[in-house]
Amino acid sequence: MSKDNAVIKAIVERRTVRKFSSKEIPTDLLKEVLDAANHAPSGFNLQPWHFVVVKDVNLRKLLSHVAMDQIQVAEAPVTVVLVADPFAWKTSYEKILILGEAQGAINENRKKLYRRSVNLLFQVGPFGLYGLIKKIAVAVRRFYRPTPGLPATFEQCVHYVRSQTMLAAATLMIAAKGAGLESCPMEGFDEPRLKKLLKIPRRMSIPVIISLGYPLEADNSTATVRLSLDDKCNVDLFDGEKLGKL
Ligand SMILES: Cc1cc2nc3c(=O)[nH]c(=O)nc-3n(C[C@H](O)[C@H](O)[C@H](O)COP(=O)(O)O)c2cc1C
């Protein structure tokens, strides 16, 4: 491990912590970590996530209950609910494009390309008809030239924004570790009940919730294992040489 690299250190030393002390997270620190998560990359820079930061003690208890009574949700001072918005392309994308152009991050041509691509990506049309046409068009075009898959159903659009939101989730946990906080990611929760509790619109999707805080001194139950790079990594081909042999 590159011991001098603070980012690599935060990634390698992050553990899922399930026993938190009640110590509050300073607001500025919490904001810094959430802002870092908001810097995660996303396809077309769509940023289809929202963060609901649950701090209220009573709400945390109720949230813990819908999260299968996982105690860390009640005990950690903060649990962030990551919400994926399958309508971000309609509701907030134009603002991103305008900001991007105003700040010189994208030019007029890229703005048009992104707008067109995102419309193509997310529109499924009445009764999913446009989605069906997209599916057929992709299959036909693949005979002639490389063509990326496009979401053909609303469920596939949801899957797309959930996967982008998970990048924000990973970034959040690494930023938290770098800032001296521990985290616990969870997908063990009742999504419809959670939405009702926090007044999250039904059209949104929740891929993960993450408790944040400081660990209990007594907690030494965070050991974890990984398969080696040799099990996971090959050069050039899926079954190619192992990195170590180069
Ligand atoms: C998407 C996701 C969902 C998870 N859900 C839960 C959960 O509901 N409850 C829990 O205690 N841990 C949960 N975990 C934590 C994993 O068990 C943990 O990441 C894994 O055992 C590896 O340990 P480490 O994170 O300490 O390296 C989840 C992790 C991820 C990434």
The ligand as an ORCA input file, in Angstrom:
! r2SCAN-3c Opt
* xyz 0 1
  C     -24.626     -2.247     -0.863
  C     -24.267     -2.776      0.493
  C     -25.247     -3.190      1.360
  C     -24.935     -3.618      2.652
  N     -25.947     -3.906      3.516
  C     -25.637     -4.139      4.815
  C     -26.671     -4.247      5.778
  O     -27.870     -4.118      5.497
  N     -26.318     -4.477      7.066
  C     -25.015     -4.587      7.444
  O     -24.763     -4.778      8.635
  N     -24.004     -4.481      6.544
  C     -24.274     -4.246      5.242
  N     -23.269     -4.076      4.333
  C     -21.874     -4.161      4.758
  C     -21.154     -5.401      4.221
  O     -21.538     -6.522      4.967
  C     -19.639     -5.139      4.270
  O     -19.326     -4.078      3.409
  C     -18.839     -6.377      3.865
  O     -18.998     -7.420      4.778
  C     -17.343     -6.064      3.753
  O     -16.864     -5.523      4.970
  P     -16.118     -4.125      4.998
  O     -17.070     -3.091      4.470
  O     -15.766     -3.872      6.441
  O     -14.906     -4.244      4.136
  C     -23.570     -3.679      3.041
  C     -22.580     -3.299      2.150
  C     -22.908     -2.836      0.900
  C     -21.817     -2.345     -0.014
*
